[in-house]
Amino acid sequence: MAQPSAQSPRRLMALQLLLWHSILWAGQEAAPLVSVTSLPPPLPLPRSFLLKSLEQVRKIQAGNSVLLEKLVSGMCCLSQLHRGLFLYQGLLQALAGISPELAPTLDTLQLDVANFATTIWQQMENLGVAPTAQPTQGTMPTFTSAFQRRAGGVLATSHLQRFLETAHCALNHLVQP
């Protein structure tokens, strides 16, 4: 069986974009091509029908606006979540050796953050919005003493806590209908 090439995800994305373009192009053909100023004289349509049609258009526009906003903010949210989780993965790894009694908690936290980052990345790939390559970890601090590891641990975990609170709020916002 042939191995998928590195170009396969790009080709798939290009094909998906082409498919969406053709679908949207067909949708453009369904739209009226005349401007409002060049419309023929109105047909004798009942006023109640016209008012109901206007209300339906407004309702659809509102729903479409909400959907578009959620899709765009959802993609941005996922990207920011992944970058933040990736950063905190590195910071938590830098805390290795903080203390024997905290090691199991730190290990669990590292695993949970790594799993969440992987879940976010997979969702981005499923949506076709993931960058072509996973980010690489920048330079992380090196803690040379027990005091530095503890102080770094306080800073890293307090910032992680605020990051997760913000992520929770953002995800709750996306869940709202």
Salt bridges, closest charged atoms under 4 A:
GLU55 OE1 - ARG58 NH1 3.11
GLU101 OE2 - ARG150 NH2 3.28
